[in-house]
Amino acid sequence: MANIGSFFSISAIFIFALFTTSPSLCLAVRKFLSSETDTKFIKTWCDATTYPDLCFVTFSSYAAEIQDSPKTLTTKSLFVALNSTRLASKNLTDISKTQGLKPRETEALQDCVEEIGDSIDELKRSIVEMDETAGKSFAFRMSDIQTWVSAALTDEDTCMDGFSETATDGDVKANMRTLIEKVAHLTSISLAFVNHYAGANK
């Protein structure tokens, strides 16, 4: 038993000496352990969303920034949804200028661009409100954010509705679905985070 105790004592001394004589190794280990903790936090939150795999792949790369902060994760999700929506809006606008589209397709694209524009405005308002600390109560602010992010998701769904008719070409519909579905999924994830954050801080 004494030998076992000596072994652990020697091991502890060795590890301590290694860390104190190699600060870079110590920092690397700390970063690794911190990263593991941060990604577990993100995974826990992502598991409560409708799209956990997309959620974890998207936000685990921000683990060092997010750490274990619900507010930072929620705010980051709004920025990610906003950036994705902006990119989709640009792509939609480009597609709407394509030659050879049917009149119904052009109309649906223009309607979709308008809906996505509304979604962008609602996500921007949500981000501003997340950083606001004066005036409204926390509950009131979060209620507004929940309303706006829900509206953004509805706008994205409405965008897709315009391509559900048989008059819409299959290729156009497929391209639109690819663009809008990811945007809608990221907005859905963001809404789940907003709801979780609001509920946890009541």
Secondary structure by P-SEA (a helix, b strand, c coil): caaaaaaaaaaaaaaaaaaaacaaaaaaaaaaaaaaaaaaaaaaaaaacccaaaaaaacccccccccccaaaaaaaaaaaaaaaaaaaaaaaaaaaacccccaaaaaaaaaaaaaaaaaaaaaaaaaaaaaccccccaaaaaaaaaaaaaaaaaaaaaaaaaaccccccaaaaaaaaaaaaaaaaaaaaaaaaaaaaaaaac
